Amino acid sequence: MNSLDFHRSMPGYAPTPLIEFGNYWVKDESNRFGLPAFKVLGASWAVNQALGPARTFAELATMVQPATLVTATDGNHGRALAYLARILGLTSRIYVPGGLPDGALHAIRGEGATVIDIGRPYDEAVRLAADSIAGNDVLIQDTAWPGYEDVPRWIVAGYDTLFREIDEQLPGVPDLVVVPTGVGSLLQAALEHYRGRAKVLAVEPTTAACVGASLQAGRPVTVDTSIPTIMAGLNCGTVSSIAWPTIRDHLDAAVAVTDDEARAAMHLLHAHHISAGPCGAAALAGVQKAALEATTVVLISTEGG
């Protein structure tokens, strides 16, 4: 069974639209199961694998035992996990870095989660969430490190649904796929799905360009993410350990964009009635800045706004 079959069994499933926008196609993830981002795809498949596995979401709901789902987040992954906990009758505990917008905190709490604001950068929130696990806690973290790799692999596998939908929506294979990138999990999913059939461009904030820095160094490096960015969901300082080998060996290019560039791209998308937040708009900002030659370009607009 693949993740797409499981996602199709979830209440409210529908493929997100692929919108023609000038010379580009925009995969609009602003409404995925009623949530404003793609993250629920990975979180739901990982929860199914961790607590099941079941063939359908309804079957999973009959299998789960009392548990607390735990993660660190800079926004949408935590909200997605809290949403899944709520509809499965479980509890959730979400660790967040300092500086997360009030709207994001309110949205996570609105799903019934206990939110712990650590007041420090994202990487520290990840560490504290992992260190907190006890009793019936289940850590569903979307970045990997040595010794914690199964769940992040399941999350990457869950993201494949997004690219399978594009396969069904777009005639042929795109020349270039542009992916807003934090720890690299969605980027890994794109690289594994296309396997050289399409070029892939990673886009990061200039203040959190851990993929670009790691490629330049030839090894994973951690960057300082203490400077705020409007691309909060991409404000990650360390590449996921399972994503790094795939990124190192197969990524075609990476580009970093400023807040002003992301903001301008967001306004342009809004003017064409495409609901993109700063992270989603980073794809457009990145492809404009990279100026790569391609005929058919798919921009992954990862969140609404």
N, C-alpha and C positions, 0 to 999 in steps of 0.2 A: 504494500500500500504506500502511495506517495502522499505528500502533504496536501496537494490539491484536492484529492479525493476526501481527505479528512475535513479540510476547510469547507468544501461544498456541503458537508453534513451539519455545519454549524448554523444556528439560527441567524437569519439575516444575511447569509452569504450572497454576494453578487460580485462579479469581476469589476474592478475599478476602471474608469474610462481611459482610453488612449486617445488624446485630443491632438488634432493637427493644428500646428501653430507656426505659421510661416514655413521655414525650411526644416522645422523640427516636429517630432511627435513627443507629446508630454504624457507620461504615465502619471495620472492624477490620483495620489493616495490621500486626498483630503477627507475622504469618508470611507473608511474600511471598518465594517461592522459597527457603524455609528461612531467610531473613534477617528480622530483627525490625523492618523498616521498609519504607516505600514506595519508598525512594530508588532501588532497583535498576531500577525502571521507566524513569526518566529516563536513568540511566547506561547501561543496555543499549541503548536506542534511539540515544543519542549515539555510543556506541562503534560500533554498526552503521553509522551514517551516516559516521563519521570513517574507519573502516577498510574499509568495503564500498563502497556499501551492498549488502546481500544480502536476499533474500526471506525466508529462514529462518535460524534460529540455526545449524543444521547447515551451511548453505551458507557463512555467515560464518566458521565455524571452519576451513573449507578455504581461505579467501581470505587470512586474516591473515598478515602478515609479522612477523618479530621486532620487538617494540616494548616500550617501558615506558610504561604508563599512569600519569599524574601528576595529582594534585589536592591541594587543601587541603580540610580537612573539620573539622567539630566533632563527627564521629561516624559517622553512618549512610551518608552519601554515600561517604566514603572506604572504609568496609568493603564497600559494594556494588561499587565500582570494583575493589577488590582481589579480590573474589570473581570478578568477570567476567574479570580478568586470569588468575586461576588456572585457571578452566575453559576458557579459550581458549589456555592454554599461554604466556601472556605474563608479564612482570614488572610490578611496580607500585611507585610511590614516593609516599608519602602524608605531607603536611605537616599538623601539628596544632597548635592554639593551646595555650598553657599552661593547666593546670588541668583538662584532659580526664580523666574518671575512669579509673582503672586498668583497669576492665572493658572500656571502649571501646577503649583502646589494645591490650589483650590480644586482643580480637576482631579488630581490623584486622591485627595481626601474625599471628594464627591463619590468615588467608587468604594468608599468604606475602608480605605487603607489607614493604617497607622503610619504617619510620615515623620521621619527623623531627619531634621535639617542639621547637618554636621558643621556648616559654616566654613568648610574647607573644600579644596578642589575635588573633582570627580574621582580621580584615582584613589584618593583617600576614602571616599564613600564606598568604593568597591571593596577596599580592604576591610573596612569596618563591618559591612554587610556580611562578608564571608566569615569574619571572626565571630559574628553574633550567633551563628547557627547552633541550635541546641534542640533537644526534644523532638517535636514533630515538625520542626522547620524544614522547608525545602528551598534551597537556593536555586533560583532561576536567573542566572546572570548571563548577559549577552557579550561578555568578553572572556577570553580563556587565558589561563596561566598554567604552568607545569603542575600537574596533579588535578586540575579542574578543566576538563576538555570535553566530556560527553555532552553536557547540557549546551554549551556554546555550539557544538556541532549540530545538535538537534535544531537550534535556533536558525543556523545557516540553512539547514535543509528546509525549514518552514518558509523561509524567504523565497525559495524556488517557485512557490505558487505565483508570485508576482511576475516572474519571467516566463512561466508557462502560459500565463494569461496573455502576455505580449505575443508569444508565438501564435496564439489563436486570433489575435486582433490585427496583426500586422502582416501584410503580404510579404513573404520572404524574410530574410534575416537582416537586421540593421547593420550598417557599416560601423556605427559608433554608438556605444551606450555610455551615458554620463551619470555617475553615481556619487551623490553627496556622501562623504565618508567621515565616520567617527573612529571607532576602534577597528573597523574594517570588515565587520560581519556581512553586511549587505554587499559590499564590494567583493568579498570572497564568493558569495552566492552568485553574483553576476559572472565572475571569472569562471567558476565551475560550470555554470549553465552554458555559457557560450563557447568555452573551450577552444578559443582561437578562431571561432567562426565570425566574431565581431570584435572590433577593438573596444577597449574599455578605458575610460578616463575617470580618475578619482578627483574629487573636488573637496578641499578642506578650507577652514578658516586660516588666515595667515597667522593667527595667534594660537592655533592648535594643529599645526601641520605635522603630525607625528608620522604619517605615511611617507610624505616627502622627505622628512629628515632621516627616516630609517632607510629609504632607498638610497639617499646620498651617502649615508654611512656604511651601507652594505650589511647592516644588522639592525635589529630593533633598538630604538632609542626612545627615551621618554622626554617629552618637551613640557615646558612650564605653561600651564593653562590658567594661571591666576588672573590674566587680563580678561575681562568679560567680553563676550561677543553676542550679537543678536542671533547668531547661529548656535543657540544653546545646546541643541541636540548633537552637534558635532564637536563640542568642546571637550575633547578627549585627548589625553596626553600620551597614551601607550597603545600600540597596535596589539590586537588579540594574538596570542601565541599560535593559535591554529590558522589564523588568516595570513600571518606573515609569510610562510613559505610560498603560498599561492600568489600573494601579491608580488613577492620578490621575483618569482619565476615567470609570471604571466601578465602583469599589469603593463599596459602600453604607455601610459603617461599619468602624471599627477600634477595638479595645479592648485595654488592657494589663492583665495579671494578675500578681499577686505569686506568689512561690514557695509561700507558705502556701495560696493559693487553688488553685493547680495541684495541690498535694499532697492537699488535701481532695477535689478532684474525682477524683484518681487512686484514692484509698482507696474512694470511692463506687463507681467503676467496678469495682474489684477485688471489692467486696462482691457485685456482680452478675455475677461471673465473666467480666468483660471485661478482658483483659490490655492495659492501657494504661500507657505510661511517662509521665513528666512532660510531655513535648511533646504526646503524644497526648491526655492529659487536659486540656491547656490549652484545647481546643475546648469541653469541657463547662464549665470555669471561666469562659471568655469569654462563652458564651451566657447563663450565669446572671447574670453581672455586667452585661452589656449590656441584658438584659431586653427584647429586641425582640419585637414581636408577630409570630407566625408559627404556622401550623397544622402543617405538615410540615417538620421540621428535621433535616438530616443533619449529624452531627458527624464530621469526618475525624480519626480517631484514628491519627496518623501513625506511631506506633511502639509496640512492646510494652514491657512492664516489670513 
